[in-house]
Amino acid sequence: MRDPDTQPKFSIIVIGAGICGCASALGLARRGHRVCVLEARPALSELGAGLQISPNGSRILCAWGLRARFEEFVCQPPWVQYRTYDAGETLGKHPRNINSWYEDIYGSPLWTIYRPHYQQLLAESAVSHGAELVFSAKAVKVDADTGTVYTTDGRCFKADLIVGADGIWSKARAGIASCRDIVPIVWDEYAYRCLADRDHMLTAPPTAALSNNGDTNFFLGPSGILLCYPCNQGKSFNIVAPCHRPVNKEAHDTFNPEVDPVELVDAYKDFFSPVPELLSSIKKCVKWTIVYLPDLPTYSSENGRIVLLGDAAHAMLPAAASASNMAVEDAAALCECISACKDVSELKSAVKAYEAIRKRRNDRVWEISMISQRNVSSYTAKSYNDAVAARNEGLRKATEELAEYLKLSSEDRKALQASQVGDEAAIYPSPALLKWLYGYDTITVSREYLRDNPLSQ
């Protein structure tokens, strides 16, 4: 790693001030680069739902010195419970943050957070390190040859490097010749997304119990799966509820419409308490169109002036709860690569190094998200009974094994885990695969790659 005081400082435009864009801006600004973030909206969003920050994501935030600040806003669910839809019976109960479980096993905690808080925390830290946020600057064209971003109001912004963190409908991606014709693909399900107010939940015994335990809960039924967990500093419960999507719907025609919460209540009318009471508290509900990207041939333009991160590069299905964590990993890896340059002539090599570090891992996590989403779908398919029997047995077995493991002291758990190696080829969600997924240290991996593959060679 180069000395921050002597490394060259580049002008960098980041398109998009979402989680990926703000993380990229923060990582780069921390290393002294001149960062300008272009955001289409007039301000940071005050709306959103919950997100899970897995250990591979929280590890980066902690390394950037943000742990104490984030802990003011995050929730740390002690357990994840898998429950039946008709009686609330617990089929499986797996540890998350109870007795620092995830920190012992994977080296960093698992957090849940309200998305606007996540975005704001990253943005304020980026600005404190010198990044500039420009609002009402919607990119309409990105020119790789000149390193220029054109906005809808006629302005143009030029830089040494353009970071495309502008999501699945990326204009930056359209500026890369080999990616120009890539079209997002619509999955055959929607997902209702909404927040339940904790104060309202406390007014009814079934939801009060749900709220007070602070766990992540999956309610598993033949007509769907409903996920809920605390966020917004414990003031809200995030709800995600997938449902079948008509095949004749176009993504851009119905992208994330707001719907009457009664529609959600009706979709889950077969579920027993506490689900009806939980859904009755919903005031606003979005019907999220699930869209993903096919494999991209590259993450960057031929000359290295445009580089893609997050959903702009590898938008994946949501079931594995990994998209935002992969975006933060991308940002951390790019920061290390760019900051290894001795001058502007090495930017192209740095961008190619970033892709070499990231693409294989992102491809595997993309695949895991597809497997996980198909598993969710299988529980509502015609083979429901067979799928559920296997699922329930797996949940019960894992619960028994983890209960024994939890009896170990924190020191013994850490020692045992230190001897175990993650395996990206293992079956999801086996312990070996989860160790590979959650135990990953992006900053260390990136620095080791750059040590073994110097940009100047």
C-alpha positions as CSV (number, residue, x, y, z in Angstrom):
1,M,0.0,0.0,0.0
2,R,1.4,3.4,-1.0
3,D,1.9,6.2,1.5
4,P,-1.3,8.3,1.4
5,D,0.9,11.5,1.6
6,T,3.0,10.6,-1.5
7,Q,0.5,8.7,-3.7
8,P,-0.9,10.6,-6.7
9,K,-4.3,12.1,-6.3
10,F,-6.8,11.5,-9.2
11,S,-10.0,13.3,-10.2
12,I,-12.8,10.8,-10.0
13,I,-16.5,11.1,-10.8
14,V,-18.8,8.7,-9.1
15,I,-22.2,8.4,-10.8
16,G,-24.9,7.6,-8.2
17,A,-25.2,8.4,-4.5
18,G,-26.7,5.1,-3.4
19,I,-25.0,2.7,-1.0
20,C,-22.4,1.7,-3.7
21,G,-21.7,5.3,-4.8
22,C,-21.4,6.7,-1.3
23,A,-19.1,3.8,-0.3
24,S,-17.0,4.3,-3.3
25,A,-16.7,8.0,-2.7
26,L,-15.8,7.4,0.9
27,G,-13.1,4.9,0.2
28,L,-11.5,7.0,-2.5
29,A,-11.8,10.3,-0.6
30,R,-10.2,8.7,2.4
31,R,-7.1,8.2,0.3
32,G,-7.0,11.8,-0.8
33,H,-8.5,11.5,-4.3
34,R,-10.7,14.4,-5.6
35,V,-14.1,12.8,-5.7
36,C,-17.3,14.3,-7.2
37,V,-20.5,12.3,-6.8
38,L,-23.3,13.0,-9.3
39,E,-26.8,12.1,-8.0
40,A,-29.9,12.4,-10.1
41,R,-32.2,13.2,-7.1
42,P,-32.4,16.6,-5.5
43,A,-31.3,15.1,-2.2
44,L,-30.4,11.9,-0.5
45,S,-33.5,9.6,-0.2
46,E,-35.4,9.7,3.0
47,L,-37.4,6.7,2.0
48,G,-36.4,3.0,1.9
49,A,-36.6,-0.2,3.7
50,G,-34.1,-2.4,5.7
51,L,-30.8,-3.9,4.6
52,Q,-28.6,-6.6,6.1
53,I,-24.9,-5.8,6.5
54,S,-23.2,-9.1,6.6
55,P,-19.8,-9.6,8.3
56,N,-18.0,-9.2,5.0
57,G,-19.6,-5.8,4.7
58,S,-19.3,-4.7,8.3
59,R,-15.6,-5.7,8.3
60,I,-14.9,-3.0,5.7
61,L,-16.9,-0.3,7.5
62,C,-15.1,-1.1,10.7
63,A,-11.7,-0.9,8.9
64,W,-12.7,2.5,7.6
65,G,-13.2,3.6,11.2
66,L,-17.0,3.7,11.2
67,R,-18.0,1.0,13.7
68,A,-18.9,3.3,16.6
69,R,-20.9,5.6,14.3
70,F,-22.8,2.7,12.7
71,E,-23.6,1.1,16.0
72,E,-25.6,4.2,16.9
73,F,-28.0,3.2,14.1
74,V,-27.9,-0.5,13.5
75,C,-29.8,-3.4,15.0
76,Q,-28.1,-6.6,15.9
77,P,-30.7,-9.5,15.8
78,P,-29.6,-12.2,18.3
79,W,-31.2,-15.0,16.4
80,V,-32.9,-15.9,13.1
81,Q,-36.0,-18.0,13.5
82,Y,-37.7,-20.1,10.9
83,R,-41.4,-20.5,11.7
84,T,-44.4,-22.2,10.3
85,Y,-47.1,-20.0,8.7
86,D,-50.1,-21.7,10.4
87,A,-49.0,-21.9,14.0
88,G,-45.8,-19.9,14.3
89,E,-44.0,-23.1,15.4
90,T,-40.3,-22.6,15.4
91,L,-38.7,-25.1,12.9
92,G,-35.2,-23.8,13.4
93,K,-33.4,-21.2,15.5
94,H,-30.0,-20.2,14.4
95,P,-27.6,-17.8,16.2
96,R,-26.6,-14.4,14.7
97,N,-25.3,-11.9,17.2
98,I,-26.2,-13.8,20.4
99,N,-23.0,-14.0,22.5
100,S,-21.1,-12.3,19.7
101,W,-21.7,-15.5,17.6
102,Y,-21.1,-13.9,14.1
103,E,-18.1,-11.9,15.3
104,D,-16.5,-15.0,16.7
105,I,-17.3,-17.2,13.7
106,Y,-16.7,-14.7,10.8
107,G,-14.6,-12.0,12.5
108,S,-17.2,-9.2,12.3
109,P,-20.8,-8.6,13.3
110,L,-24.0,-8.9,11.3
111,W,-26.1,-5.7,11.4
112,T,-29.5,-4.7,10.0
113,I,-30.0,-1.0,9.2
114,Y,-32.6,1.4,7.7
115,R,-31.4,2.1,4.2
116,P,-31.6,5.9,4.4
117,H,-29.4,5.8,7.5
118,Y,-26.9,3.6,5.7
119,Q,-26.7,6.0,2.8
120,Q,-26.5,9.1,5.0
121,L,-23.7,7.7,7.2
122,L,-21.6,6.9,4.2
123,A,-22.3,10.2,2.5
124,E,-21.5,12.3,5.6
125,S,-18.3,10.5,6.1
126,A,-17.4,10.9,2.4
127,V,-18.0,14.6,2.6
128,S,-16.0,14.9,5.8
129,H,-13.0,13.4,3.8
130,G,-13.4,16.0,1.0
131,A,-15.9,14.4,-1.5
132,E,-18.3,16.7,-3.2
133,L,-22.0,15.7,-3.7
134,V,-23.7,17.3,-6.7
135,F,-27.5,16.8,-6.7
136,S,-30.0,17.1,-9.5
137,A,-27.3,15.8,-11.8
138,K,-28.8,13.0,-13.8
139,A,-26.3,11.3,-16.1
140,V,-27.6,10.9,-19.6
141,K,-24.4,9.9,-21.5
142,V,-20.9,8.8,-20.5
143,D,-18.1,9.1,-22.9
144,A,-15.2,6.7,-22.3
145,D,-12.9,8.3,-24.8
146,T,-12.9,11.7,-23.1
147,G,-13.8,10.6,-19.5
148,T,-16.8,12.9,-19.6
149,V,-20.3,12.6,-18.0
150,Y,-23.1,14.6,-19.6
151,T,-26.3,15.4,-17.6
152,T,-29.8,16.0,-18.6
153,D,-29.6,19.7,-17.9
154,G,-26.7,20.2,-20.3
155,R,-23.8,20.1,-17.9
156,C,-20.7,18.0,-18.4
157,F,-18.2,16.7,-15.9
158,K,-14.8,15.4,-16.8
159,A,-12.3,13.3,-14.7
160,D,-9.4,10.8,-14.8
161,L,-11.8,8.0,-13.9
162,I,-15.6,7.5,-14.0
163,V,-17.0,5.1,-11.4
164,G,-20.4,3.7,-12.5
165,A,-22.4,3.1,-9.3
166,D,-25.7,4.0,-10.9
167,G,-27.5,0.8,-10.5
168,I,-29.1,-1.7,-12.8
169,W,-30.2,0.9,-15.4
170,S,-26.7,2.3,-15.5
171,K,-25.8,5.0,-18.0
172,A,-22.1,4.3,-17.3
173,R,-22.5,0.7,-18.5
174,A,-24.0,2.0,-21.7
175,G,-20.7,3.9,-22.2
176,I,-18.8,0.6,-22.4
177,A,-19.0,-0.7,-26.0
178,S,-19.1,-4.4,-25.1
179,C,-21.8,-3.8,-22.4
180,R,-24.0,-1.3,-24.3
181,D,-26.7,-3.8,-25.3
182,I,-26.9,-5.6,-22.0
183,V,-30.6,-5.7,-20.9
184,P,-31.8,-6.4,-17.3
185,I,-33.8,-9.5,-16.9
186,V,-37.1,-9.7,-15.0
187,W,-37.5,-12.5,-12.4
188,D,-40.9,-14.2,-12.2
189,E,-41.7,-12.8,-8.8
190,Y,-42.4,-9.5,-7.1
191,A,-41.5,-8.8,-3.6
192,Y,-43.7,-6.6,-1.3
193,R,-41.4,-4.3,0.8
194,C,-42.6,-2.3,3.7
195,L,-42.0,-1.2,7.2
196,A,-44.1,-2.0,10.3
197,D,-44.1,0.6,13.1
198,R,-42.8,-0.9,16.4
199,D,-45.1,1.3,18.5
200,H,-48.1,-0.1,16.7
201,M,-46.7,-3.7,17.0
202,L,-46.6,-3.2,20.8
203,T,-50.4,-2.7,20.9
204,A,-51.2,-6.3,20.1
205,P,-49.7,-9.3,22.1
206,P,-48.7,-11.4,19.0
207,T,-46.7,-8.6,17.4
208,A,-45.5,-7.3,20.7
209,A,-43.8,-10.6,21.3
210,L,-42.3,-10.5,17.8
211,S,-41.0,-7.0,18.4
212,N,-39.6,-7.6,21.8
213,N,-37.4,-10.5,20.9
214,G,-35.6,-8.5,18.2
215,D,-34.9,-11.6,16.1
216,T,-35.0,-12.0,12.3
217,N,-38.0,-14.1,11.5
218,F,-39.0,-16.2,8.4
219,F,-42.6,-17.3,8.2
220,L,-42.7,-20.2,5.8
221,G,-46.0,-21.2,4.0
222,P,-47.4,-22.7,0.8
223,S,-48.5,-19.4,-0.6
224,G,-45.3,-17.5,0.2
225,I,-42.5,-16.7,2.5
226,L,-42.5,-13.6,4.7
227,L,-39.3,-12.2,6.2
228,C,-39.1,-9.5,8.9
229,Y,-36.4,-8.1,11.1
230,P,-35.8,-4.9,13.1
231,C,-34.2,-1.8,11.6
232,N,-34.4,2.0,11.9
233,Q,-32.8,1.9,15.4
234,G,-35.4,-0.6,16.5
235,K,-38.3,1.7,15.6
236,S,-39.4,-0.4,12.6
237,F,-39.6,-3.9,11.4
238,N,-38.6,-4.4,7.7
239,I,-40.9,-6.8,5.8
240,V,-40.0,-8.6,2.6
241,A,-42.7,-10.8,1.1
242,P,-42.3,-12.4,-2.4
243,C,-45.2,-13.2,-4.7
244,H,-45.7,-14.6,-8.2
245,R,-45.3,-12.1,-11.1
246,P,-47.3,-12.3,-14.3
247,V,-45.0,-13.2,-17.2
248,N,-46.4,-10.5,-19.5
249,K,-45.3,-7.5,-17.3
250,E,-42.4,-5.4,-18.4
251,A,-39.9,-4.2,-15.7
252,H,-39.8,-0.6,-16.8
253,D,-43.6,-0.3,-16.9
254,T,-44.2,-1.3,-13.3
255,F,-40.9,-0.7,-11.6
256,N,-41.5,-0.6,-7.8
257,P,-45.1,0.8,-7.8
258,E,-46.6,1.8,-4.5
259,V,-49.7,-0.4,-3.8
260,D,-52.5,-0.5,-1.2
261,P,-51.3,-2.5,1.8
262,V,-54.6,-4.4,1.6
263,E,-53.1,-6.2,-1.4
264,L,-50.3,-7.5,0.8
265,V,-52.7,-8.6,3.5
266,D,-54.8,-10.5,0.9
267,A,-51.7,-12.2,-0.5
268,Y,-50.9,-13.6,2.9
269,K,-54.4,-14.2,4.1
270,D,-53.6,-17.9,4.7
271,F,-51.0,-17.1,7.3
272,F,-51.9,-17.3,11.0
273,S,-50.9,-15.0,13.9
274,P,-48.8,-13.0,14.2
275,V,-48.6,-12.3,10.5
276,P,-52.1,-10.7,10.1
277,E,-51.5,-8.4,13.0
278,L,-48.1,-7.5,11.7
279,L,-49.4,-6.6,8.2
280,S,-52.4,-4.7,9.5
281,S,-50.0,-2.1,10.8
282,I,-48.6,-1.3,7.4
283,K,-49.2,2.2,6.1
284,K,-47.2,2.2,2.9
285,C,-46.2,-0.8,0.7
286,V,-44.1,-1.1,-2.5
287,K,-44.4,-3.9,-4.9
288,W,-40.7,-4.4,-5.8
289,T,-39.9,-5.7,-9.3
290,I,-37.1,-8.2,-9.0
291,V,-34.6,-7.6,-11.8
292,Y,-31.1,-8.9,-12.4
293,L,-28.3,-8.7,-14.9
294,P,-26.8,-11.4,-17.0
295,D,-23.1,-11.9,-16.9
296,L,-21.2,-8.9,-18.2
297,P,-18.1,-9.5,-20.5
298,T,-16.2,-6.8,-18.6
299,Y,-16.5,-4.3,-15.7
300,S,-14.6,-1.5,-17.5
301,S,-14.1,0.3,-20.8
302,E,-11.2,-0.7,-23.0
303,N,-9.2,2.4,-22.0
304,G,-10.0,2.1,-18.3
305,R,-11.7,5.4,-18.0
306,I,-15.1,3.8,-16.9
307,V,-15.4,1.2,-14.3
308,L,-18.6,-0.5,-13.0
309,L,-19.5,-1.4,-9.4
310,G,-22.4,-2.9,-7.6
311,D,-25.7,-3.4,-9.4
312,A,-24.3,-1.6,-12.5
313,A,-21.9,-4.5,-12.9
314,H,-23.6,-7.6,-11.4
315,A,-27.2,-6.9,-10.2
316,M,-28.3,-10.1,-8.5
317,L,-31.4,-11.6,-7.0
318,P,-32.2,-10.6,-3.4
319,A,-32.7,-14.0,-1.6
320,A,-29.1,-14.3,-0.5
321,A,-29.1,-10.7,1.0
322,S,-25.7,-10.0,-0.6
323,A,-26.1,-7.3,-3.2
324,S,-25.3,-4.3,-1.0
325,N,-22.4,-6.2,0.7
326,M,-20.9,-7.0,-2.7
327,A,-21.2,-3.3,-3.6
328,V,-19.3,-2.3,-0.6
329,E,-16.7,-5.0,-1.3
330,D,-16.4,-3.6,-4.8
331,A,-15.8,-0.1,-3.4
332,A,-13.1,-1.3,-1.0
333,A,-11.3,-3.3,-3.7
334,L,-11.4,-0.4,-6.2
335,C,-10.0,2.0,-3.6
336,E,-7.1,-0.3,-3.0
337,C,-6.4,-0.7,-6.7
338,I,-6.6,3.0,-7.6
339,S,-4.5,3.9,-4.6
340,A,-1.7,1.6,-5.8
341,C,-1.1,3.7,-8.9
342,K,2.1,5.7,-9.1
343,D,0.6,7.9,-11.8
344,V,-2.3,8.3,-14.2
345,S,-0.8,6.0,-16.7
346,E,-1.5,3.1,-14.3
347,L,-5.2,3.7,-14.0
348,K,-6.1,1.2,-16.7
349,S,-4.0,-1.5,-15.0
350,A,-5.6,-0.6,-11.7
351,V,-9.1,-1.0,-13.1
352,K,-8.1,-4.4,-14.7
353,A,-6.7,-5.5,-11.3
354,Y,-10.0,-4.5,-9.7
355,E,-11.9,-6.7,-12.1
356,A,-9.5,-9.6,-11.6
357,I,-10.1,-9.3,-7.9
358,R,-13.8,-8.9,-8.0
359,K,-15.4,-10.7,-10.9
360,R,-15.0,-14.4,-9.9
361,R,-16.3,-13.7,-6.4
362,N,-19.2,-11.6,-7.7
363,D,-20.1,-14.3,-10.2
364,R,-20.2,-16.9,-7.5
365,V,-22.3,-14.8,-5.2
366,W,-24.6,-14.0,-8.2
367,E,-25.0,-17.8,-8.6
368,I,-25.7,-18.3,-4.9
369,S,-28.4,-15.6,-5.1
370,M,-30.0,-17.5,-8.0
371,I,-29.9,-20.8,-6.1
372,S,-31.4,-19.2,-3.0
373,Q,-34.1,-17.5,-5.0
374,R,-35.0,-20.7,-6.7
375,N,-35.2,-22.4,-3.3
376,V,-37.6,-19.8,-2.1
377,S,-39.7,-20.3,-5.2
378,S,-39.7,-24.1,-4.8
379,Y,-41.5,-23.8,-1.5
380,T,-44.5,-22.3,-3.3
381,A,-44.4,-24.7,-6.3
382,K,-46.3,-27.9,-6.9
383,S,-43.5,-29.9,-5.3
384,Y,-44.1,-27.9,-2.1
385,N,-44.6,-30.9,0.2
386,D,-41.4,-32.6,-0.8
387,A,-39.4,-29.4,-0.7
388,V,-40.8,-28.5,2.7
389,A,-40.0,-31.9,4.2
390,A,-36.4,-31.6,3.2
391,R,-36.2,-28.0,4.3
392,N,-37.7,-28.6,7.7
393,E,-35.4,-31.6,8.4
394,G,-32.4,-29.4,7.4
395,L,-33.5,-26.6,9.7
396,R,-34.0,-28.9,12.7
397,K,-30.6,-30.7,12.1
398,A,-28.8,-27.4,11.8
399,T,-30.4,-26.0,15.0
400,E,-29.3,-29.1,17.0
401,E,-25.7,-28.8,15.7
402,L,-25.5,-25.1,16.3
403,A,-26.9,-25.4,19.8
404,E,-23.9,-27.7,20.7
405,Y,-21.5,-25.3,19.0
406,L,-22.9,-22.4,20.9
407,K,-21.9,-24.1,24.2
408,L,-18.3,-23.5,23.4
409,S,-16.6,-20.4,24.8
410,S,-15.9,-17.5,22.6
411,E,-12.2,-18.2,22.6
412,D,-12.8,-21.9,21.6
413,R,-15.2,-20.8,18.8
414,K,-12.6,-18.4,17.4
415,A,-9.8,-21.0,17.6
416,L,-11.9,-23.6,15.9
417,Q,-13.1,-21.2,13.1
418,A,-9.5,-20.0,12.5
419,S,-8.6,-23.6,11.6
420,Q,-11.5,-23.9,9.1
421,V,-11.2,-22.8,5.5
422,G,-14.0,-21.4,3.4
423,D,-14.8,-23.1,0.1
424,E,-16.5,-21.2,-2.7
425,A,-17.4,-24.5,-4.4
426,A,-19.3,-25.8,-1.4
427,I,-23.1,-26.1,-1.4
428,Y,-25.1,-23.1,-0.2
429,P,-25.7,-22.6,2.7
430,S,-23.1,-25.1,4.1
431,P,-20.7,-23.8,6.8
432,A,-17.8,-23.9,4.4
433,L,-19.6,-21.8,1.9
434,L,-20.7,-19.3,4.5
435,K,-17.2,-19.1,5.8
436,W,-16.1,-18.2,2.3
437,L,-18.9,-15.7,1.9
438,Y,-18.9,-13.9,5.3
439,G,-15.3,-14.5,6.4
440,Y,-13.9,-12.7,3.3
441,D,-11.6,-9.8,3.9
442,T,-11.7,-7.6,0.8
443,I,-9.0,-5.2,1.8
444,T,-6.5,-7.9,2.7
445,V,-7.3,-9.9,-0.4
446,S,-6.9,-6.8,-2.6
447,R,-3.6,-5.8,-1.0
448,E,-2.2,-9.4,-1.4
449,Y,-3.3,-9.5,-5.1
450,L,-1.6,-6.1,-5.7
451,R,1.6,-7.3,-3.9
452,D,1.8,-10.4,-6.1
453,N,0.6,-8.6,-9.3
454,P,2.1,-5.1,-9.2
455,L,0.6,-2.6,-11.6
456,S,3.9,-1.6,-13.1
457,Q,5.0,-5.1,-14.2
